[in-house]
Amino acid sequence: MTFAITKYIYPIEHEIVISKSMGYTLDNPRTKEEIDIVRGFIEETLLDKNRREDSRTAPLFLRAKYSIDDLKEILKSTDGYALNYLSNLNDKKIVDILSEIWIIFRFPEEEEFLQLAKDKNELIHKIIVKEESNYTIQFKNVVSYCHLLSLLIHNEENYYHGKSFLLSEYPYEIFLTSNNSKIYEAIENFVNDNFSTRNGMKSPLWLYWPDILNTIVETAVKLESLLVQENKEFPKKQIPLSQKQTPKQKLLHIGSILSAAYAQVINPELMLLLLVSIIEYLVTGNPDTNRFNVEDSINKQFKLKCAILIHNQDKEYDLRVLNYELKNIYSQRSNIAHGNYKENFKLEDIINSTYLLHKFNRDILNEFLSDRQLIEYLKDN
């Protein structure tokens, strides 16, 4: 019983393996202890919103209850676990229903989590001290993995700016019982998406579980195929740059940068630097300083190598447009890094570049999943 909270709400029959090698699964809370933790996490938000909401709006409790009816109507054409569960709720309170069908992200059991679940007296101490433990290390890996998976399950870059499907991105957040805007947003999404789906007014959305389940599972399988791979063997003094870390170490490092980049969503310049650094980390090599200007060499590597990889994933992308965009992004990166702000500098241009960088990073990571050898060749040459 060690888990984090996602932004998905839906009754699922059994746990879904996401990464066998990492011990990650998606599931509903199954035991009373798990349900109580989720209830403690979400209940105050429901109560607080009911106290504060405009009297002209139906209370969140009531809207969530009606939303269950919408979901039952959506599922009428199926005869599965979800419909059966929703059809046998009787007079169960909405907070209990949500606590049972909120999807959690399980990871290998940690004693610290179990202790805090039983006795929260140590919670304040843990929050203040911020000491690293096996649990916090595990949780950081979960956050990295979820940011990585969240990027990869997208195919509409214009609607994605780095958000993760993981709701609790702080290791001790799950034990806090205060009002939480992210909980409110998740419930509102659930309510609105059920209503829209029932009335045929919604296109597929990545934070609505029925729409994204298959994509998550398929993408996780591809990710797992790379996570389990080892490095090639070389004589100790001849280990190339691409073999300094295993694919797993690289992927989790990239996930941590994606998480750090999203934390800077209100600072697009820093976000751009972090997103460019992912590409540099994966494919650019160290130029010979005796032969090349470092900045110029990396700039050329960045444009050429990115163009090759992105074109492999998106054949219809106009290479002339791509060349201009990559050139512009690296120029922005250099100007920001060196403080060379020009008179025509526009924040809107930086924001547009961060949207593009999420697409480019996704394309390059997908190429890594399908052709590791090419990525490593480009890194070393």
N, C-alpha and C positions, 0 to 999 in steps of 0.2 A: 504494500500500500504506500507507494510514493508516486505522486503525480502533480501535474500542472493543469491549469484550466485553459481551455481553448475558447474561441468565440463561436463555436458551433453548438447548436441545441437541437437534439433529435434523438428519438429512441432507437438504439441499435441492438440487435439480438445478441451478438457476441463480440469480443474484442477483435480488432483488426490489426494484424501485424504490419508495422510500418518499416521497422528495421530490425531484423533478427540479430545482426551482429552487434547493434547498440542496445538491444533489449527494449525497443520502443514499440508501444501499441497505442491505438486509440480505442476508447471504451466509454461506456456509461459508468457512473459509480455503482458498485454492486453490493457492498456491505453497508450496514448501518453506520459504521464509522466514516466511511467515505461519503455517504450521503449527508451526514451531519456536518462534515467539513465544507462541502459545497454549499449547504444551506446557510451555514454561518457566514460564508463569504458573500452570498448574494442577497440575503434577507434584508439587511439594513438599507440597501439601495432601493429595493422595492417599497419598503415602508416609507423611506424618505421622499421618494418620488410621489407616492400617494398623498403625503402630507402637503407637498409643495406645488403640485401641478394645478394649473388653471382650472377653475370649476367648470369651464366650458368644454374641457377635454375629459373623456372617460378615463378613470384612474388606470394606471399601468397594470394593476392586478386584474382589472376587468378586461382590458384590451388583450392581455396575455391569455386570459381564460377563453375569450372569443377566438383567439388565434389557434388554440387547440382544436376548436370546432372546424376552423378553416382547413387545418392540416388533415383532420379526419376525412373531410370531403375530398381533398386531393388524393388520399390513399384509398378511396372507395373502390377503385378499379383493381386494387391489389388485395391479396389475402395473405399478408405477411405479419411479422412480429410487431412492427410499428403500429399498424392498424388495430391489431388485437390488443396491444397495450393501451392505446388511446381509447378504445371502446369499453374498457373495464376500469375506468378511473373512479366511477361512482361520485362521491362528494369530496374527493381528495382536494386539498388546498393547492392553489396554483404554485405557491413557493415549494411545496413538496414535489409537485410534478416536475417543475424546472430543475430541482435538485437531483431528481432521478434520471432526467434525460439530457442534462448538460454533458457534453462530451469532454472527457478528460484525456490528457496525454500521459500515459504511464511510462515510467522509466525504472531502471533497477533499484531495488529497495535500499533505502538509506536509513540508518538508525536515528539520525538527527531528525528526520521528518517524522518518524514514528513517535519519538519522544515529545516533539512539539505538538503533535496531534493529540496526545494524551494530557499534556500539561504545558500550558502556554506561559508559565511564569518566566521562562528563559527567553521569551520572544524579544522583549525590550533589550535585553543584554545582547542578543544576537544582532539586532538591528543597529545598535550603537557601536558595537565593537567591530562589525564588518570583517570578522576573521574568515579566512578561507578554510573550507572543510571539504570532505568528500562530497557532501551534499551540494554545496555551492558550486563546486567544480562540475559535478554532474549536471546541475541546473544550467550553467553557462553553456555546456555542450547542447542541451536541449534547445535553448534559445537560438544558438547558432544553427542547429539543424532545421528548426522551424522557419527561420528567416530564409534559409537556403531553399527549402521546399516551397515556401510561399512564393518566392521569385519564380521558381521553375514551373509552377502550375498555372502561371499566367500566359496568355497569348495576346492580350490587348494591352500593349504597353502604355497607351494613353490614359488608362484607368488605374495604373499602378504606380505608387510612389514609395514603395519600400515597406509597407505594413506587413506584419506577420499575423497568421491566424491564431497564434498563441496570445491569450489574454493576459495572463500573469507572467511578466518578463522579469520580475524581481523575486528571488528565491523565497522570501518570507511573506510576500504579498497575500498568498493563499490563506494565511492565518489571521489576516486583518479583517475586521468586521465593520468597517466604516463605509459610508457612501462612496461608490466608485463609478465614475462616469463611463468607464469601459464596459462595466456590467450593464448599465442602462442602455448603452449603444447596442450591445449584443442582443438584448431582449427586444429593443425597438426594431432591429433588423429582422429578427425572427418573426415578429408580429407583422411587419410590413410585407415581408417576402411571402409569408403564408397567404396573406390577403391578396396580394398581387397575383400569385400563382393560381389561386382558386378562381380568380376572375379573368385569367388569361391575359394579364397585362404586363408580364414580366419576362425579360430575357434572362438566360442563365447567369447566376452571380457566384463569385468564388467564396463568399462567406455564407452561402446557403447550402447546407449539407447535401440535400438530394441532388443538387446541381454539380457538386464538385467531388463527390465520393470516388467515382471511378478514376477521375484525373489524379487525385491524390494517391490512390493505390498504384496506378500505373507509373506515375513519376517516382514514387518511393522505390519501386522495384528497380528502375533504372539507376537511381541513386545508390541503392544497395550494391548493385553490380560493381560499382567503382569503389565504394567504401571498403570492400573486403579485399581489394587487390593490394599486393605488396610491391615494393620497389624492385627494380632489376639489380642484379649483382654486378659490381665493378670492383676492381682493385681499389684499396682505400684511398690512394693518392690521386685516383682518376675519376672519382665520383662526380658526374656532371651536376650542374645546378638544378636540373629538373628532378634529380633523385635525392635531394637533401631532405625532403619530407615525403611521407607516404601520401597517397591520394586522400586517405581519411584525414590526415593532419591538414592537408591543403583545403579540403572542403570545409572542415570545421573552422579553420582560420578565415576563410572567405565568408562563412556565415556570421562570424563575429564582427567582421567589417561591415557587412550588410546591416547588422543590428546597430552598430555604432553610427552608421550613416543615417538610418531612420531616426535615431535619437537626435540628429541634427536637422530635422525636417524644417525647423524655423531658421536655419542657417544654411541656405542652399550652396554658398561658396564652399563651406567645409564638407558638405555632403558630396559635392562634385569631386573634391580632392580624394575623398575616401573611395568613391566608386571608380575613379580612374586608377587608384592604387591596386584594386582587385585585378584589373586587366594587366597592369605592369607586373604584379606578382605572378600571374599565371604564364605570361608569354614573353615579356621583354627580358633580355639578358644584360649582363654587365659589359659595356663596351671597353675595349682596350684604350685606356686614357692616354697612352703614348701615340696612338694613331688617330683617335677620333675625339671630337667634341662631345662630351657626355650627353648634354641636353639635346643636341642636334641628332645624335645617334638614337637615343631613346624615342625622340619624336618620330623619326623615320620608321623605327621598328613598330611603334604603336600603330601608325597609320597602315602600314603594309600588312602586318600580322593580323590586326583586327579585321581588315577588309577581307582577307582570305577566309577567316573563320566565320564571319558574319555572312559572307556570300555563300559559304557551304550550307548554312542553315536557312538562308532566305535568298533563293536564286532570283527572285523578282525585284530585289532591292537595286535601284539604279546606282551603279558603282560611282558615277560622277557625283551624285548627291551624297553618297556615303563618304567619298573622299573629302568633300567639303565639310561635312559634319564632323568627321574625325579630326581634320585639321583644325577646325574651330574649337572643338572640345579641348584638344591638347594646348592650343594657344590660351584658352581660358584657364586651364590648369596651371600653366607656367606663370601667367600674369597674377593669378591669385597667390600661388606659392611664393613668388618673389616680390609681391606687393606692387606690381606694375599696373596699377589701376589707370585706365585711360579715360579721357573725357567722354567717350561714347559708351562707356561701360554701362550695361543695363542688367538689372537683377532678373528681369523677365527672361533674358537670353540664358542666364545661368540655370534658371528653373527648367526651361525647355531642354537644356542639355542633360539635366539629371534624369528627366523622363527618358531621353534617348539612351542614356547610360544604363538604365535598368534593362532596356531591350537588348543592348549590346552585351551586357554581362550575361543575360539569360542565353543569348545565342552562343556565346563563347563557352559557357558552362555546359550547354547541351552538346556542343562539339566535344568537350572534354569527356562527357558521358559516352558518346558514341565512338570517339577516336582519340583515346588517350595518347597514342603514339604520336599523332600529329601535334598535339599541344606541347608535348615534351620536346619534340624535334624543334619546334619554333622557339621554345624557351632556350635551348642550348645552342642555337645557330643564329 
